[in-house]
Amino acid sequence: MTNNRHRRKAKKPKKGSITRRWVLNNLGIIVLVLLVLDVAIVYAFQSYYYSSAKQYLSTKLSSINGVLSCYAQDADMNLSLEMRNTIENFSDKEKMELMAINTNGRVVLTSSGFTLEADASMPDYEEAMEEGEGYWLGKSGNETVMAMTLDISDLNTEYNAIRVVASVDQIQDNLKSLMLGVTTICLGILILLAVIGVYFVQSIVRPIKQINATTQKFAKGDFSVRIAGNTNDEIGDLCGSINQMADELSNTENLKNEFISSISHELRTPLTAIKGWAETMSMDADSDTVQRGVHIIVNETERLSEMVEELLDFSRMSSGKFSLQCADMDVLAELGDAVLIYMEKAKRENIHVIYQEPEMLPFVYGDKNRIRQVFINVIDNAIKYSNRGGTITISAEAVGGMIQVTVTDNGVGISAADLPRVKMKFFKANQTRRGSGIGLAVADEIITTHGGRLDITSELNVGTAVVITLPIQNNLQEQMEGD
């Protein structure tokens, strides 16, 4: 009981959002890329600025060392005095400070005139004493400085090294401004991409939501709504396809409703006749009445049987269980039987049937019962849609490797608008004539399965011609055995 309660209370997984997924996935990657790019640009500029400053300090030291070397080689020169003059008259004292360090490791001369504290850290000096040249970047008081020291102990016994120190606060200010600028640009790009991306995603999501809402209405049987596909792209094509599907579903639904109404009427008519004549026969024992009633009951029962058979055939077609019992068959024999079946009916309705029977035709490999069913259906339609006094012409001939059976009438005809749909299931071009509306659909399926064609040409109030084309025995047998 507790488990059931827990199952009932279990919440459905939270529905995701395409926009949210895009923001988390794509936009997250873009943020990471822009962040890496920002850091890389700032690092590159920082390396460039610091390398340039270091190179500049190194050049100054090398230049001063060269001058001092020249003084050291001249015996008339007092190197200590020249050292003092060089430092005091240093031309770049506005940009950097030049220092002289004695043998005790203390700064004794500076270009600014200020002496360095005794305990001031000089890692570059210590490095220079070991490797000949030293470099240091760090804090000196409240500012960040870059220092370079060059060992000159081989030139003079009073001084161990010369040192230049420059403030890099300006470089760091420039880097901060650069970082701010690059970050601002990256944020601008990110915001622009986010706006464009969200707009693009929404341009997809909005139609999808509309499609979802519309298809839910389709699922409830409402085919009146349509999707407004205003874009000339795949989304627009999808909306157009769904609208077309809705049109087809709506047409099919209408045809189905008409079919149900029509078949109900078609079934009710013979049942009413059977019931009426059965009651009449039960009350009237007259032999003529009984004979007439039995005849009508048999005819109406046959009509019911034909309609039920059509429905069964249609059901087999729809379920894929429609099968043929094929063998060599004589088309003329089956066509002659079909004509004979409807000859008496045509006479009763004052319709003249002309059967232009050839002497012989090649055999066909197929299901004779199904082929005869097609002939019966087509001839029955010709009689059904002909007016009293009309004429029906039936002919058959061999044309190349095919056999063509043509049934022509001068009846009510079919309109140009209805002609493309007459072989569709449930469709009836003329609602005033009896019929289920699936006979031609079944006939067309039978002929198509035999490898042939059922073509219809018609003109309203002029007449209709139905041409049934079947391949001769060898062609069809090879085709069907290949399948």
C-alpha positions in Angstrom: 0.0 0.0 0.0 2.8 2.3 0.9 4.7 1.5 -2.3 1.6 2.3 -4.4 1.2 5.6 -2.6 4.8 6.4 -3.4 4.3 5.5 -7.0 1.2 7.7 -7.2 3.1 10.6 -5.7 6.1 10.2 -7.9 6.5 13.3 -10.0 7.0 13.3 -13.7 10.4 14.3 -14.9 10.7 18.0 -15.4 10.2 18.9 -19.0 13.4 20.4 -20.6 13.6 23.5 -22.7 15.4 23.8 -25.9 16.3 27.4 -25.0 17.6 26.4 -21.6 19.7 23.5 -23.1 21.1 25.9 -25.7 22.1 28.4 -23.0 23.7 25.7 -20.9 25.5 23.9 -23.7 26.3 26.2 -26.5 26.4 29.5 -24.6 28.4 27.8 -21.9 31.0 26.7 -24.4 31.1 30.2 -25.9 31.6 31.7 -22.5 34.5 29.3 -21.9 36.1 30.1 -25.3 35.8 33.9 -24.7 37.2 33.5 -21.2 40.2 31.6 -22.6 40.6 34.1 -25.4 40.5 37.0 -22.9 43.2 35.4 -20.7 45.3 34.5 -23.7 45.2 38.1 -25.2 46.0 39.7 -21.8 48.8 37.2 -21.2 50.2 37.8 -24.7 50.2 41.6 -24.2 51.7 41.2 -20.7 54.5 39.0 -22.1 55.1 41.5 -24.9 55.2 44.6 -22.6 57.4 42.9 -20.0 59.7 41.4 -22.6 60.0 44.9 -24.3 60.8 46.5 -20.9 63.3 43.8 -20.0 65.0 44.2 -23.4 65.1 47.9 -23.0 66.8 47.7 -19.5 69.2 45.1 -20.8 70.2 47.4 -23.7 70.8 50.3 -21.4 73.0 48.1 -19.1 74.9 46.8 -22.1 75.4 50.4 -23.4 76.7 51.7 -20.0 78.9 48.6 -19.5 80.4 49.3 -23.0 81.2 52.9 -22.0 82.7 51.8 -18.7 84.8 49.1 -20.5 86.3 51.9 -22.7 87.2 53.9 -19.6 88.8 51.0 -18.0 91.1 50.4 -20.9 92.3 54.0 -20.8 95.1 54.4 -18.3 94.5 58.1 -18.0 90.9 57.8 -17.0 89.8 57.6 -13.3 87.1 54.8 -13.6 85.5 55.7 -10.2 85.1 59.3 -11.2 83.7 58.4 -14.6 81.3 56.0 -12.9 80.0 58.8 -10.7 79.7 61.1 -13.7 77.9 58.5 -15.8 75.4 57.8 -13.0 74.8 61.4 -12.1 74.4 62.5 -15.8 72.2 59.4 -16.7 70.0 60.6 -19.6 67.0 58.3 -18.9 66.7 59.2 -15.2 63.1 60.2 -15.8 62.2 56.7 -16.9 64.5 54.6 -14.7 67.1 54.7 -12.0 70.7 53.8 -12.5 72.7 52.5 -9.5 76.2 51.5 -8.7 76.8 48.7 -6.1 80.1 48.4 -4.2 81.9 45.3 -3.2 79.9 45.1 0.0 76.7 44.7 -2.0 75.4 48.1 -1.1 74.1 50.8 -3.4 76.4 53.7 -3.1 75.5 55.8 -6.2 72.1 56.5 -7.8 71.0 58.6 -10.7 68.2 60.1 -8.5 70.5 61.1 -5.6 68.5 59.0 -3.1 70.3 56.0 -1.5 68.6 52.7 -1.2 67.9 51.3 2.2 70.5 48.9 3.5 68.0 46.0 4.0 66.3 46.5 0.6 65.9 43.2 -1.3 67.9 42.9 -4.5 67.4 39.3 -5.9 68.7 40.4 -9.3 72.0 41.4 -7.7 72.4 38.1 -6.1 71.6 36.4 -9.4 74.2 38.6 -11.2 76.9 37.7 -8.8 76.3 34.1 -9.7 75.5 34.2 -13.4 76.9 37.6 -14.5 73.4 39.1 -15.1 70.3 39.2 -12.9 66.6 40.0 -13.4 63.8 40.7 -10.9 60.2 41.8 -11.1 58.5 42.5 -7.8 57.2 45.0 -5.2 59.4 47.8 -3.9 57.5 49.8 -1.4 54.1 50.7 -3.0 55.0 50.2 -6.6 55.9 47.3 -8.8 59.4 47.5 -10.3 61.5 45.7 -12.8 65.3 45.5 -12.0 68.3 44.2 -13.9 71.9 44.0 -12.6 75.1 43.5 -14.5 78.4 42.2 -12.9 81.3 44.7 -13.6 83.7 43.4 -10.9 86.3 42.6 -13.6 86.4 46.4 -14.5 86.9 48.0 -11.1 87.8 46.9 -7.6 85.5 49.5 -6.0 82.2 48.5 -7.6 80.8 45.1 -8.1 77.8 45.8 -10.3 75.6 48.4 -12.0 71.8 48.2 -11.7 68.9 49.8 -13.4 65.4 49.9 -11.9 62.2 51.0 -13.6 58.6 51.2 -12.4 56.1 49.0 -14.3 53.0 50.5 -12.8 52.3 52.2 -16.1 52.6 48.9 -17.8 50.2 47.3 -15.3 47.7 50.2 -15.8 47.9 49.7 -19.5 47.3 45.9 -19.0 44.4 46.6 -16.8 42.9 49.0 -19.4 43.6 46.3 -22.0 42.0 43.6 -19.9 39.0 45.9 -19.3 38.7 46.6 -23.0 39.1 43.0 -24.0 36.6 41.9 -21.3 34.1 44.5 -22.5 34.5 43.4 -26.1 34.0 39.7 -25.0 31.0 40.6 -23.0 29.6 42.5 -25.9 30.2 39.6 -28.2 28.6 37.2 -25.6 25.5 39.4 -25.2 25.2 39.8 -29.0 25.6 36.0 -29.5 23.1 35.3 -26.6 20.5 37.7 -28.1 21.0 36.3 -31.6 21.0 32.7 -30.3 17.9 33.1 -28.2 16.1 34.8 -31.1 17.2 32.0 -33.4 16.2 29.3 -30.9 12.9 31.0 -30.3 12.3 31.2 -34.1 12.5 27.4 -34.0 10.7 26.8 -30.6 7.7 29.0 -31.4 6.7 27.0 -34.5 7.4 23.8 -32.7 5.1 24.9 -29.8 2.5 25.8 -32.4 3.0 22.5 -34.2 2.6 20.7 -30.8 -0.6 22.5 -30.0 -2.0 22.0 -33.5 -1.2 18.2 -33.6 -2.9 17.8 -30.2 -6.0 19.2 -31.7 -5.5 16.8 -34.6 -5.3 14.0 -32.1 -8.7 15.1 -30.7 -10.3 15.0 -34.2 -10.2 18.8 -34.9 -8.7 19.2 -38.4 -9.9 22.8 -38.9 -6.8 24.5 -37.5 -3.7 25.2 -39.6 -0.1 26.2 -38.8 1.1 29.5 -40.1 4.4 28.6 -41.6 5.9 32.0 -42.6 9.5 30.9 -43.0 11.0 29.8 -46.2 13.1 27.0 -44.7 12.8 23.5 -43.3 10.5 24.7 -40.5 8.2 26.2 -43.1 8.3 23.0 -45.1 7.4 21.0 -42.0 4.5 23.3 -41.3 3.4 23.0 -44.9 3.6 19.2 -44.7 1.6 19.1 -41.5 -1.0 21.3 -43.0 -1.2 19.1 -46.1 -1.5 16.1 -43.7 -4.3 17.8 -42.0 -6.0 18.4 -45.3 -5.7 14.7 -46.2 -6.9 13.6 -42.8 -9.8 16.0 -43.0 -10.7 14.7 -46.4 -10.3 11.1 -45.2 -12.5 11.8 -42.2 -15.2 13.4 -44.4 -15.0 10.5 -46.8 -15.2 8.0 -43.9 -18.3 9.8 -42.5 -19.9 9.8 -46.0 -19.0 6.2 -46.4 -20.6 5.2 -43.1 -23.7 7.2 -44.0 -23.8 5.6 -47.5 -23.1 2.1 -46.4 -25.7 2.4 -43.6 -28.2 3.4 -46.2 -27.1 0.7 -48.6 -27.4 -1.9 -45.9 -30.8 -0.6 -44.7 -32.4 -0.7 -48.1 -32.1 -4.5 -48.7 -32.7 -5.3 -45.1 -35.9 -3.3 -45.2 -37.0 -5.1 -48.4 -36.1 -8.5 -46.9 -38.0 -7.7 -43.7 -41.0 -6.3 -45.5 -41.4 -9.3 -47.9 -40.8 -11.8 -45.1 -43.7 -10.2 -43.2 -45.8 -10.1 -46.3 -45.1 -13.8 -47.0 -45.9 -14.7 -43.5 -49.3 -13.1 -43.7 -50.1 -14.0 -47.4 -49.8 -17.6 -48.4 -50.5 -16.9 -52.1 -48.0 -18.8 -54.2 -47.4 -15.8 -56.5 -46.7 -13.5 -53.6 -44.4 -16.1 -52.0 -42.5 -16.6 -55.2 -42.1 -12.9 -55.8 -41.0 -12.3 -52.2 -38.5 -15.2 -52.3 -37.1 -13.8 -55.5 -36.7 -10.3 -54.0 -35.2 -11.7 -50.8 -32.6 -13.7 -52.8 -31.7 -10.6 -54.9 -31.4 -8.3 -51.8 -29.4 -11.0 -50.0 -27.0 -11.2 -52.9 -26.6 -7.4 -52.7 -25.8 -7.6 -49.0 -23.4 -10.4 -49.7 -21.6 -8.4 -52.4 -21.3 -5.4 -50.0 -20.0 -7.5 -47.2 -17.5 -9.1 -49.6 -16.3 -5.7 -50.7 -15.9 -4.6 -47.1 -14.0 -7.8 -46.3 -11.7 -7.2 -49.3 -11.1 -3.7 -48.3 -10.3 -4.9 -44.7 -7.8 -7.4 -46.2 -6.2 -4.7 -48.3 -5.9 -2.4 -45.3 -4.3 -5.1 -43.1 -2.0 -6.3 -45.9 -3.6 -9.8 -46.0 -4.9 -9.4 -49.5 -3.7 -12.5 -51.4 -4.1 -13.9 -54.9 -4.6 -17.5 -56.1 -2.8 -17.2 -59.4 -2.9 -19.6 -62.3 -3.1 -19.5 -66.1 -6.5 -18.0 -66.9 -8.7 -17.1 -69.9 -9.6 -13.4 -69.7 -12.4 -13.8 -72.3 -14.1 -16.5 -70.2 -14.2 -14.4 -67.1 -15.3 -11.3 -69.0 -18.0 -13.2 -70.8 -19.4 -14.5 -67.4 -19.4 -11.0 -66.1 -21.3 -9.7 -69.1 -23.8 -12.5 -68.9 -24.4 -11.9 -65.3 -25.4 -8.2 -66.0 -27.1 -8.7 -69.4 -30.5 -9.5 -67.9 -30.2 -6.6 -65.4 -29.4 -4.2 -68.2 -32.4 -5.3 -70.1 -34.7 -4.7 -67.1 -33.3 -1.2 -66.8 -33.6 -0.6 -70.6 -29.8 -0.3 -71.1 -28.3 -1.6 -74.3 -25.1 -3.6 -73.8 -22.8 -4.2 -76.8 -20.2 -6.8 -76.2 -17.5 -6.8 -78.9 -16.0 -10.2 -78.2 -12.8 -11.1 -80.0 -12.2 -14.7 -81.2 -9.4 -15.3 -78.8 -6.8 -13.6 -76.5 -3.5 -14.7 -74.9 -3.8 -16.2 -71.5 -3.1 -14.2 -68.3 -1.4 -15.4 -65.2 -3.6 -14.3 -62.3 -6.5 -15.0 -60.0 -9.5 -15.6 -62.1 -12.0 -14.9 -59.3 -10.4 -11.5 -58.6 -10.2 -10.5 -62.2 -13.9 -11.5 -62.7 -14.7 -9.4 -59.6 -13.1 -6.4 -61.2 -15.1 -6.9 -64.5 -18.3 -7.3 -62.5 -17.6 -4.1 -60.5 -16.8 -2.0 -63.6 -19.8 -3.3 -65.5 -22.1 -2.8 -62.5 -20.9 0.8 -62.2 -21.5 1.4 -65.9 -25.1 0.2 -65.5 -25.5 2.0 -62.2 -24.4 5.4 -63.6 -26.2 5.0 -67.0 -29.7 6.5 -67.6 -32.5 4.4 -69.1 -32.0 4.0 -72.8 -28.3 4.3 -72.5 -25.6 2.2 -74.2 -22.7 0.3 -72.7 -19.9 -1.0 -75.0 -17.5 -3.7 -73.8 -14.5 -4.7 -75.8 -11.2 -6.6 -75.4 -8.0 -6.7 -77.5 -4.3 -7.5 -77.3 -2.1 -4.5 -77.6 1.6 -5.4 -77.7 2.4 -7.4 -74.6 -0.8 -6.3 -72.8 -4.5 -7.1 -72.9 -6.9 -4.2 -72.7 -10.5 -4.5 -71.6 -12.6 -1.3 -72.2 -16.0 -0.6 -70.7 -17.6 2.6 -72.1 -21.0 4.1 -71.2 -22.8 7.3 -72.1 -24.1 7.8 -68.6 -23.9 10.7 -66.1 -20.1 10.9 -66.2 -17.7 12.2 -63.6 -16.7 15.8 -63.1 -13.1 16.9 -63.6 -12.8 17.8 -59.9 -13.9 14.3 -58.8 -12.1 12.2 -61.4 -8.7 12.1 -59.7 -10.4 10.8 -56.5 -12.8 8.1 -57.8 -10.3 5.3 -57.0 -9.8 6.6 -53.4 -11.3 4.6 -50.6 -14.8 5.8 -49.4 -15.2 8.3 -52.2 -18.4 8.5 -54.2 -18.6 10.9 -57.0 -22.4 10.7 -57.2 -24.3 10.4 -53.9 -27.6 9.8 -55.7 -26.6 6.4 -57.0 -26.3 3.3 -54.8 -22.9 1.9 -53.9 -20.4 1.7 -51.0 -17.6 3.8 -52.5 -14.9 1.2 -52.1 -15.6 -1.0 -55.1 -13.2 0.9 -57.5 -10.5 1.1 -54.7 -10.7 -2.7 -54.4 -10.7 -3.2 -58.2 -7.7 -0.9 -58.6 -5.8 -2.8 -55.9 -6.5 -6.1 -57.6 -5.3 -4.9 -61.1 -2.3 -3.2 -59.6 -1.4 -6.4 -57.8 -1.6 -8.2 -61.1 0.9 -5.8 -62.6 -1.7 -3.9 -64.6 -3.5 -0.6 -64.6 -7.0 0.6 -64.2 -7.5 4.0 -66.1 -10.6 6.0 -66.0 -11.5 8.9 -68.4 -14.8 10.7 -68.1 -16.8 13.8 -68.9 -19.7 15.0 -66.9 -23.1 14.3 -68.6 -21.2 12.7 -71.5 -20.0 9.3 -70.2 -17.2 7.3 -68.8 -14.6 4.9 -70.2 -12.7 2.4 -68.0 -9.7 0.7 -69.5 -8.3 -2.4 -67.7 -4.8 -3.3 -68.8 -3.3 -6.6 -67.9 0.1 -8.1 -68.9 0.0 -11.3 -70.9 0.9 -14.7 -69.3 4.8 -14.7 -69.6 5.3 -11.1 -68.7 3.1 -11.2 -65.6 4.3 -14.6 -64.4 7.9 -13.6 -64.5 7.1 -10.4 -62.7 5.0 -12.0 -60.0 7.5 -14.9 -59.5 10.3 -12.3 -59.2 8.4 -10.5 -56.5 
